[in-house]
């Protein structure tokens, strides 16, 4: 979903819009494994994927891996067409929220027992593949958001909600032209980030097992009220300006690792760092990233699982995750990487250790974008209280899902 690395050269981004195919030059290979993935973000990413493909083929004589790269905006449409026509690949990439939909309609296979050591993965990342207690894919990479802070305005980042409110108030009181923090908005992006705050208050968005919507309960209401309260010292008249944090008009903002390189490139004089999200009762965060699945109608399921296991092996997962723009989903790979991380990237890794997966229901993207996001904005704009907004959103979600709780 949301990526780790973007930096310079806007021209490189154009390459992401080009579909490409890769595979062995050995046309006589006995078995061809077809794998679909999102188009490379950079030429360097393509080189990494090619290296992994070649390594797998070298270790599996007689196998050719055909990698089909599709622009992300076109990926789901092309995959839907392939599923409808029976030309489905053996395996492929999926955004995390789509795993539940494909698992429940039988489009993808359950991970065979013993394929991987589940304890080798971060719990949050692995859980994005779990539906009704069963595992349907493997996490390729994962990412999250953290608290960016201007070290001149915020020498010590807040760890708790109380500290966060105090620091934002102090910044704005000292200079009314500067906002304490860029409060997220009620849109799909804000809706994706908000569950990290709900979990930080000890809450959950939903219990799929019990068929209960929970984001109208006290922890969620408190999380939304926090954002409402922060607006008092973080007026939108300031934060709606162009890049308020980067231009020194806001002491803090909530964003992901993709912004670290951008800020360093474009605002080299800004002294900033990143810390984990402040919390009320327990450290927690949200999660995004990509999973890899095996399609039920693929021709080579056993080989496909072998390929996915190869991609997520700690020896390869770092290279793959960096190519995709995220962090390794396997603990060993991430801990090995941590020794090379600066404080900015280290903060995101700490956040990922406590990241919470989104509820595994097929409609979650719709719920996030069309129900939760508008409710958040309703409270932030003062059209409803946090409780009123979330009560209405929860009722709509129950109706959509057919749940009574």
C-alpha positions, 0 to 999 in steps of 0.5 A: 500500500504505502511505500518506504523509499522514494527519493530523487529523479522524478523521471525514474517514477515514470518507469513504474508505469511500464509493464515488463516481463522477465524470465529465463533465457533457457526456452527449453526449461521443463517448467515455467512458473509465472509470477505477477507483481507491481511494476518496478519503481526504479531501475535498481528495483528491477535489478534486484528482482532479476537477481532473485529470479536468476538465483532461484533458477540456478538452485532449481534446474529445469525451472524458468520464472516468468515475472510479469510486471504490471503498473499498480493502478492497472494490476487489479483490473488485469488480475480480475480479467485473468481470473475470469478468463482462466489465464491466472498466474501461478502466484502473484502480489496482493495488497494486504486488504485484498487477501481476505476477499480472495481467500474467502472466494477461493481464488487463492490457496491456503499456505500448506502446513510446514511451508515456513516457520511462522515465528520467523515473521513479524506478527503484524505482517503475517497476520495480514495474510490470516483469514478465519484463522488460516494463512493464505499468503506470505508478507513480502514487505511491510511499512508503517508511519511514525512521528516526524519532529522538527528538532529545533521546535521539539528537542525531545519527541513526545511518547504519550498522548498527554505529552503530545498535547502538551508539546503541540500547545507549547509550540503554538502558544510560543508562535501562533503562526506555527502549528503544533502538528499536522493533524491527519485528515478524514480521507483514505490515508488518514483512515489507514493511519487512525487504527494505529492510534486506536490500538495505542489506546488498547482498542481494536477496529473490529473482532472478525471472529465475534463479528463485532464492530468495535471502532465506536467503543471508548478507545476509538472515540478517545483516539479520534478525540485526540485528533480533534483536541490537537487541532486547537493548537494546530489550525488547518489555516496553517497546516493546509499550506504547502508542506507545512512541516518541511517549511517549518510551519509545523512542529510535527507530522505523521508520515512514513519512511518514504518522506525521509529521503524526500525531506533530506533531498528537498529540505536539507537545512531542516533538522528533523528526526522520527520517533514511534507514535505516541500512545495512551496505554501501549505502543502500537501502529498501523501497517501497510505493504504487499503480500504474495499468494498462490492462485488456486487455478495456477498450474504449479502450486508446489513450485509457487510456494517454493518461490514464495518461500525463497523470496521471504527467506531472510537471506533474500527478504532484505533485497526484496523489501528494499526493492518494493520500498518497504521493510523486511517482514522476516525478523532475522532480515530486519534485525540484520538490517537494523545495524545499518539503520540511522535513527529515522529508519530505526523508529519505523522498525520499532513501530513495525514490531507492534503494528496491527493488521487491518480486520480481515474482511473483504470490504475493508477498503470500502469501509476505510474509504467510504465510512471511516474516513468521512466519520473522521472528517466529520469530527475534525470539522466539528460537524459531529462529536467523535462519539456521534461520528463513530457511532454512525460509521459503526452502524453503517459498517454493521449493515454492510457486513451483516453483523449485529454486534 
